[in-house]
Amino acid sequence: MEKEQFYYDNKIVKMFLIATILWGVVGMLVGLIVALLFIFPNLLEGISWLSFGRIRPLHTNAVIFAFVGNSIFMGIYYSMQRLLKTRMFSDTLSKIHFWGWQLIIVAAAITLPLGITSSKEYAELEWPIDIAITLIWVVMGINMIGTILKRRQRHIYVAIWFYLATLITVAVLHIFNNLELPVTGFKSYSIYAGVQDALVQWWYGHNAVAFFLTTPVLGLMYYFVPKVANRPVYSYRLSIIHFWSLIFIYIWAGPHHLLYTALPEWAQNLGTVFSVMLIFPSWGGMINGLLTLRGAWDKVREDPVLKFFVVAITGYGMSTFEGPMLSFKTLNAIGHYTDWIVGHVHIGALAWNGFMAAGIIYWLATKLWKTDLYSKKLANIHFWLGTLGILFYALPLYVAGFTQAAMWKQFNPDGTLVYGNFLETVTQIMPMYMMRAFGGTLYLAGFILLAYNVIKTAKAGSVVEDELAEAAPLKKISPARVAGEGFHSWLERRTILFTFLVVIAIAIGGAVEIIPLLTVDSNIPKITSVKPYTPLELEGRDIYIREGCNNCHSQMIRPFRSEVERYGEYSKAGEFVYDFPFLWGSKRTGPDVHRVGGKYNDNWHFNHMLDPRTTSPGSIMPQYPWLITDDLDVSQTVNKVNAMVTLGVPYTQFELDKAVYLLQNQAKEIENSLRQDPEFVKNYGNSEIEKKEIVALIAYLQRLGTDIKAEAEE
Amino acid sequence: MSDQKQISGWKKFLQSMTKAHELGKEEEIMTDHDYDGIKELDNVLPPWWKYGFYITIAIGIFYYVQVFTNSEEYSQEKEYAAEVEKGKQEVEAYKAANPELFKLDATLLTDDASLAAGQKNFEAYCVACHMADGGGGIGPNLTDDHWILGGGMENILKTLNEGGRAGKGMISWKNTFNNDELQQLASYVISLNGTTPANPKAAEGDIIWSKQ
């Protein structure tokens, strides 16, 4: 057999490795700032682009797409070439993928602080960036498929299966969740409204966790764990079963993010049962990872890289057990909207994603720069700092979540709430927030040690950009060779068919849940008194979106006695039919606002936005002074109303033609009502407040949840 | 397994649940795969894992069939209605057992301790709208003799309990304060009547009432 010589592309791996470290530090640093804002809400006083609602999505996007994203590409580009015994399909495509992705991250880092957001969690980036992501993802896809097709290895290994599932599913999720109608260069409206938007969003959000944070990293695990431990993978058949069951079942579980909401219950219950069925497919990955280390535990004591892997895989096992537990309605009723969820996702992020990435970086650094690691001791210190950081991060948040949930629900024997003032439940858990910030600091400190260690290693070594390898070319296989071949082994040679079957597996669950909800009207009982927003309220809603209010305030009152007592009548599906996009939120750092309309007077809202602590002592909400100084931009109002008409909102021709006029009238009314307060007249009487952004936001807030009251009166 | 005699029942059970092939004899179940030097064993699915998976699938099917066929019984609406009903009965039972707690005492308190307690809550919750000296801001002036919703203990307690005018006035405070605290607060508000605040807001309301 004639062997061919060729070169692996190490340069691209090195680029992704450096990007991973850089964005890791940036993303975690932003996370730390966000954590500190809980404790010092005035920390960045009055700087609009550093306000909590804008940098919280910056943190999530940076950590998910910049840090974990680059770490995945680093591992994929390294392992894929070696598993397929070939250089990547095209160096140019590799480079376009790398630089394109970094540009997207930079675009995110610029637009999110500016308040350019679609408001949908982990899909906040606006439509031009969404298109760019799609294009770069396709570039990566062509590069991956091309590499698979020109391979010198007959079968594709389990890691490649996971990479393929990632490639396909992320593309599908991203495209369907980001279908939006552009209004301007940086503003669009989701084409789905209310309940439908919520389901599509959480089909996406949940499966971003599945196919961006889980499957690719499982693929990396299947390559790097046996490689570093120098042990065989524990069970080939387990990898087959858990791969197919994982990708098929995961897709269905999205609705577990929407339990006890206005989502129809047939969909909620599908979310619950598929989450329960997901435990073992996930654990299959954990078992295969940990048992691959059987007989190598002495190495684990020695090698920091394996220590990182063990904690990562264990964290994965914990998260994937906790997720299904949280999907039981009983526990979800407690955990939803609280910090328990934040603790849960950070076990996944810090342990599974962060530690897998760290282990791989340490190991790759020695391979790429052909030298020993600069300091094993520092790597060990990083390991312990990180582990302690995870504990200090997650445990206090579990306590905080349970505490707050209990406080929200507690009744006095006379039927009043024990903690009628939401703020009491926030001040109660302040110490937990401090511990969380401390844990995050430890974790970040450890990661900075990694950066230092890698820089020192790189300086000591010499980089090999193209690594020589040799392998025999693939020959046509003779029928005799494949006699008695198992089905799956046969499938592993037919990559196109394999890919097609993956598409089928991931398409079923989403289709079964989403299509009926989009097409069958009885899922969303109509409420006739629910009317479209006025032009001013529509503008106000866009300010609400821009400032990221939905990061801390939900608009979904669950059908619990305690929530109805606290907030008012529970939320109905029919109330959200004009909400493009939906704004239910998923965390209550502040109270729910779905029925805030008419609860306070306009002056209260005005003062509350100017300085929340004047109306709510002890509040940790940011101040929004710029809403009072900045003029409301009405240049796009007509276009916005028009966009709504395109999406099916029944505005009259009059409302369309006179949108700005109607807006100004309503703004003037609010300004007049603000004049009830002599302090307001004294300080802002001549400030033309009717032209400022604040009036639009007040109009929107005063409208929230009031439409069904009209029905009650009919 | 070699050497069966030496092994305890527990160990046997564990072995039967994992069926992991013995270390050192792995060649027997080594596949002929080689991916960049990575080899794969062909251990059987661990029985505990396999049965666990079967059980969760069974639970899933059972759960879904249950809630789907009895969707009336398992609906959120029903669950909510039951919860509210139960709460209502508990509250009524408590009211019946402790009637004295539910009489909102509208007697004006004038002792220093009560007024100090009222003042404490007033300064924590009310000053955002009425100012510390009751001179008014977002909310009306509490020191003059004009009242939007009426003065005197009865009216003030009613306003505190039920809130002011919809969309204009204040929220209901009945979930924040108990009856004693409400009585203290109302008494403190009345004690402000006739005082002179620093920046009095113009009088609002057509109902005239004064503590004199």
Interface residues (C-beta under 8 A of the other chain):
Chain A: S79 R82 L83 K85 Q153 H155 Y157 Y223 P226 K227 P232 V233 Y234 S235 Y236 R237 L238 S239 I241 S245 Y260 E265 W266 N269 L270 T272 V273 F274 V276 M277 I279 F280 P281 W283 G284 I287 L291 R294 G295 F411 N412 P413 D414 G415 T416 L417 G420 N421 P559 F560 R561 V564 E565 R566 Y570 G598 K599 Y600 N601 N603 W604 N607 T614 T615 S616 P617 S673 Q676 D677 P678 E679 Q702
Chain B: A20 L23 E26 M30 T31 H33 Y35 D36 G37 I38 K39 E40 L41 D42 N43 V44 L45 P46 W49 G52 F53 T56 I57 I59 G60 I61 Y63 Y64 V67 F68 S71 Y74 S75 Q76 E77 E79 Y80 E83 V84 G87 K88 E90 V91 Y94 K95 L101 F102 A124 A128 C129 G136 G137 I138 A166 G167 K168 G169 M170 I171 K174 N175 T176 N178 N199 K201 A202
